[in-house]
């Protein structure tokens, strides 16, 4: 008998399940009649069913609302549909699946409507699995596919049980849907498998689908606005489109949350004059909400009102098409359950593109240059936001009360769609609820009033000044004087007034993009409204005459976080060019946030700064690049990345007790451009914690190697270093290698922090006096042709001694080129292996390789000699004359147009050398004895490589050095000092290999000489064995040779261990670090 791998434990069928099934069967006609309603079946059958599966359906543990295992929703009908799923099942406050209940009279197996409703909820909430049941039927759905009202009820159905299956299949049901199954990860395994299988037409997730939706709206609105409003500038067009989309989304979300009347947008687009009708609705929203999202009248303390969008003309057809897609049943979106982070992800991607206007005033959508260069938009996952928030704000609020917390100022200087500010705000909301439940609620339960002295001591300072909104009129003694109120027995919530107070006191953000600023405001305002009910908001408006939302104009601002108005005096420039003026967007922090800097600065700076290399920025922001170099120490060396400047700026924004938490690439740990930042951090001993993700990928659909960096203004003598080898294990259990590092170790030199048993051995090996760069005359990079499609060719067919047959990717044609100028070429890790090289390409080399090598001078073959001695190759080059001359913006428009733009190291390829790929899974050095192998410096399809030419003064054989370089000791060192890439690859660039310790030989010491000669012999054997392995045709023969190779490799490692003086314990450490 085969037992299912997902069964947790054998669980006898509970007596209550047997009784439920028997009762339902006995009175089947009664329970399946139309008069037996949904509320009854939930109470009498569905609740007991899930209790038997271990779920605390009635919250007998008296958890706070945020941590209840099961959330019940009233079956409130809004606009003819149920407002929310009947049940939400959660672990630790995190939603796992929905259950939608129906009365048994509904045929769930055949009726598509209930299935569509469930899948719509779950898909919108990004829950891969959810359940539809009326107790008679229990149906599990795959909810990863975008739902459509035309879907058959069977689409996405994973499991189908009837009530008669509950007893015989109880073990199966328990193993998948019980609390224990969810808690132990078995349910998540099922959900993850569905997500991984998802693909193909119609399987877009909520984030991808909604992004496509609003991108479609942007294009429709932009084109129509540009057509009907001829005087709109490109900046006005971008802002107008953003505002209209934000307003529609905001009001539609409020409808699904029960804050606004369901269907009001739909009503407004019926008939003619649609935009005018929508403006009426927006004006009403201004009266109600007081947010910058709806701001059409002048008010003290607020930004200038929006007079642009109210005067626009938009075709009815455009707006009707947008709004019609937002309502059931056509709309697949259930806005009440879409998670905040999903909305943030969508908007982050959305902000990666802008509208531009053509000369004929037509709207076009294009990717921002910085996004294009960065390879896309990196949205920070929620778990990273939470970790950074917990380890910055979480530490700042320890042992404080609400009045003290009121003074905390938190900023994201590149806030984007607002993900970090949302995370920070949510943390502070939760902290206040917990604090009030502990300290204030007991007094409220005793009947104390808000004016009681004992209560007054616990209340925070009075909220915002009147310039933030209309003057407050309070009713003394009303429940609005308390910052918290009771919804139900276990459900205590902050008042909207308190949520506004926290937002305005604590949360700040800046972004250079005005649209990003608008999105951040929208996200924060939706968070204020989260959990609010329409009737309570109406009551607040009546009692306090105070509008529901705050204006965020003083908190979230548009500007260049890195550039202040001093740019005008530092760099001589004129700003007659409007585009230049608006692009630079200088920002004065102290003038914009005077209250913050009166306190010395911000308490917390957090975020995900942009990652853009400065050479890319030069293309669209040359003035800014020059300014950064003059103003910031971190920008003083090499082709730095802009994130290093954000680190320096972030530190400068902190007060003396402030903390900084960023997610950013860890490349600056070892890169030359990172030296000024490393020096800046080390001088101040700023590091408090680093979480290093190695090659683990944090960002979806992007290969970026990141870390979490936590810095403080105050000095630290040591800091915590955590190395995460498995992202999943770290997420689930916090698994990582962790330890303390002395701050003095984090110097201006490269950062290689080790907190496990490898540390002492690495220190021992690193202290060896001679390094590879000393025993070498050159460690050089491969060829950079600037036109690989022309110079790098595919070998084809059979060639002879004089000519080689090749195919050109540039022309698509075949050629016969002279061998003297067409050399075998290796493509990095694709062709360069341990002790062997198998060139897969041919390089057309327009230099005299012999004379260049002998004279150490770059000698280009002159035109007349090229035509005379290598006519075929010359004819091929001349066929590509125009392309070659126009390389690098016309840099090659001269007589030597056929040479390489950067002919570095061309004198070295014909020499004897060791070669290595620039990235590899393990040390993969080999010996080019006759100087016959050429290789590229970089590029796809295997990457580039490096060559090593030895210094004869050390009298060390190439084979001896090759044995050392291919040993496990090299593997051990590289695994510590080098950059790691996805798939387990490490970088073998010059900066990493030049510091490899080399055991020199004392020629007067017979044992040393014998070991040297033994190494040479073993390596010669390895080189020969690999040739035999490549030539072998029989599988059995290959196997025998491979066994011999493995044994010889082991012998070489033993010899290296002796040469380096390793103990048995140290050898065990090295062996444990083999990748």
C-alpha positions, 0 to 999 in steps of 0.5 A: 500500500502506497502512502501519500507523501503529504499525509502528516499523521494518521488522524481518526475521523472525529466523532463530530464529523461522523455526526455532521455527515449522518445528520446532513444525510438524514435530513438531506431534503431539509438542508438542500431546500432553498429556504435553508440559507447560507448563515444557517449552513455556516453556523451548523455545518461549515464552522464545525467542519473547520473546527474539526480541522483544527482551526480556531473558528470562534477565536477561543484563544481571544487573539487580537483581531490582527492575529485571529486564525479565522476572519468572518465576514458578514454576507453584506450585499453591495450592488448585488454582490457579496462584498468580501469572502465569507472566511479568511484563514490565516497563520500569524496574521498572514492570509493563507486561503479563502473559503466562500460559503453557499447554501446547499441548494446551490449546485456548486459543481455545475454553477459557474457563478460561485466558482468565479466569485471565489476565484476572483477574490483569491486571485485579487488577493494573490492566494493560489488556493481557496475553497468553495463549499456548502458542506454538501460539496467541498471544492478546492480551486487553483486561483492562479489563473486570471478569472473570467465570467465566461469560465466553466465551473470546472476550470481550476478545480483541483479537488472535489469532495461531497459530504459522503467523502468526508469520512473515507477521505478524512486523512487526505483532507486533513493532510492538506487543509487542516491548521497543522497542514498549513502550519507545517508548510504542506499547504504552501507546498501545494500553493507553490507548485501551482504558482510554479506551474502557472504559465501560458495564455490567461495565467497572468497574476493580479500584479501583471494583469492590473499593471497591463490594465492601468498601462492601457488606461495611461495610453488611452488617456494620454492619446486622447488628452493630447488630441483634445488639449493641444496646449498641454505640455509633456509635464502637464500631460504626465501629471494629469494622466496620473491624477485621473488614474489615481482618483479613479482607483482610489474611489473604486477601492473605497467602494469595495471597502464600503466607504463609498457607495458601490457603483457611483463611478459606474453611474457617473459614466453613463450618458454624456458629459462623462468627465464633467460628471466625474469632476463633480464626484471629485469635487465632492471627494475634496469636501470629504477627504481633504487630501492632495489627491482631490484638491481644487480650492485654495486652502492655507497650509496646502499646495496650490490647488489643481486647476489643470485637470478640471479644465481638460477635455476627455472623450466620453468613450475613453472614460466609459471604457476604463470605468466599465472594466472595474465592475463585476462581473466584467472586472476580475478585480476585487479591490477590497482584498488586493494586498497593499504590497501588490498595488505597490508592485504594480505602481512601481512598474507603472512608474518605470515609463513616461509619456512623451509628446511628438512634434505633432503633439501625439502621445507616446509611452516609453521607458525611462532611461534610468530604468532601461539602463538598470534593466527594469524596476526593482520592487522591494519584497514585503519581507525585506521592507519588514526586516528593515523596518523592524531593525530600524524603527523597531529599535527606536520605539523600544521602551517609549510611549506614544508622546515620545514616539510622536517625535520620531521622524522617518524618511525614505529619500527615494520613496518610489511607490511608497513601499518602505513608508507603507511598511514603516507606517503599518509598523507604527500603527501596530505598535500604537494599538499594542501599546494602547491595549496594554496601557490605555484599554484597561482604564477605558474598561474601568469607565475612565473618561478621556478627561481623567488625569490618569488617562491624560498621562497616557494620551499622545500630544494633541494632533496636527496643527490647523495648517494641515487641514480644516480647524478641528471642532471636538465634542468633549467626552466623545469617543473621538477623544480616545485614540482607540475604539472597540469594534468587537470584543477582541477588536480594538482599532485606532481612530482615523484621527489617531492614524492621521496624527501618526502619519503626519508626525512620523512619515516623510518621503522624497522622490525626484519623480512627481508621479512617484510622489502622487503614488506614495500619497495615494498608497498612504491615504489608502492605508489610513482608510484601511479598516474604516467603515462608511457609517463611521466616517459619516459620523466623524464628518457630522460630529467633528466637521473634520474631513477624513484624510490629511493633506500630505503636502508637508510630508511627501515632497518632490525633489532631487534628494542628492542635489540642493540649490548649491548646485547653481554656485558649485557648477557654472551652468545656465538653466534656460533649458526647462527640461534641464531645470525640471530634470535636476529638480534641486531640493533643499532638505532643511528648508523643506523640513525645517521642524525635522532639522531643528531636532538635528535630522531624521531618526530613521532613513530607510529604503531601496535607493536606485541602482544606476552606474554613473557612465550610464547616467552621463547619457541623460544627466551629465550635469548631475554626475559632475556635481556628485563628484564635487560634493560627495566623497563616495563619488570620488573614484571610478565608475561608481553606482548612484546608490553609494551616494545615497548611502552618504546622503542618508547618513548626513540626514540622520540626527546623532542617534539616527539609524539607516537601513537600506537594501542595495548591491553588495558590489561596493564591498569589493569594487574599486569604486566602493573604496571611498564609501568603505573609507567613509563608513569605516572612519565613522565606524557606522555599521551596526548590522549587515545581512549579506545575501550572496548570490541569493536573488531577492528581486523578482525577475532581476539578477541583482546581488544585494545586502541589507546595510544598517548604519548609525551616526554613533560609533560601534566597536563591532557589528553583526554580520549575517550571511544568508546561504538559503533565502527560503531557510532565512525567511522561514526560520531565520537560518544564516551564518551569524557573528560579530565583526570588529569595526576595524576590520571594515576598513577602506580595503575590500570587505570580506567578513567571515564569522564562522570557522573559516576565519582563522584559516583565511587569515593564515593564508592571506598573510602569506607574503607572496601573491599571484600578482608578484609572481606574474608580469601581467594578469590581463583581460581578454580582447575587446573588439567593440564589434564582436558580430564582425570579428568573432566568427563561427568555424564551419566545415573542414578547413586546411592548413592555410584557410579556415572556413567561418560564418559571420553573424554580421553578414550571415555569409560564409568565408574562407579566412587566412589562418595567420589572422584568424585564431582559435578563440575561447568564450570564458567558462563555455570553452576554458575548463580545468586543465583544458581549452576547447575554442568554439569561435574564431577571432579575426585579429588584424594585428601582427601577432608575432611582431607584437609579441616579440616587441611588446608593441601593438602593431596593426597590419598595414593596409597594403600588407593586409590586402597583399598577404590576407586578401580574403580577410581584407575583403571581409573587413572592407565589406563591413567598412561603414559599420567599423568606421562608425563604431563608438560614435565615429571614433574609428573614422581614420585610416586604421578603421579596421583595428580594435577600438581598445587594442589592450593586451594584443601583444600578449595573446601569442605568448605562453600563458595560463588562462581562466574564465572570468566566472566559474563554478570551480577553479578552471585554469589551464595552460596555453603552452604555445600561445595559440588561444585567444579569448574575449574580455567579456560578453554573453555565452560564457563571458570573458577571461583573463591571462596570466604571464609569469615572472621568470625571476621566481623560477616557477614552472607554469605547471607548478603555478597551475596546480596551485591555482586549480587546488581546493585552497584557491576554491576556498579563498575565492568562495570568501573574497569573490562575488558570487553569482546565481547558479553557484558561480564565482568571479575570477576577475583580476581583483580576486585572483591577483591576491591569491597566495603563492607558495614559492620554492627555495631552490636550495631546499631539496624537499622544496625542489622535489615538491615543485617537480612532483607538482609539475609532473602531476599537472603534466599528467592532468593536461594529458589526461584531459586531452585523452578524455576529450578524444575518447569515444567509448563511455567505458573509456571515458569513465576510466580516464575520469577516475584517473583524473579524480585520483590525480586531482586528489594527489595534487590537493594533498601536495598543495596542503603540504606546501601550504602547511595545513593541519588536518583540521584546516584541511577539513575546513577547506574540503567543506568549502568546496562549491 
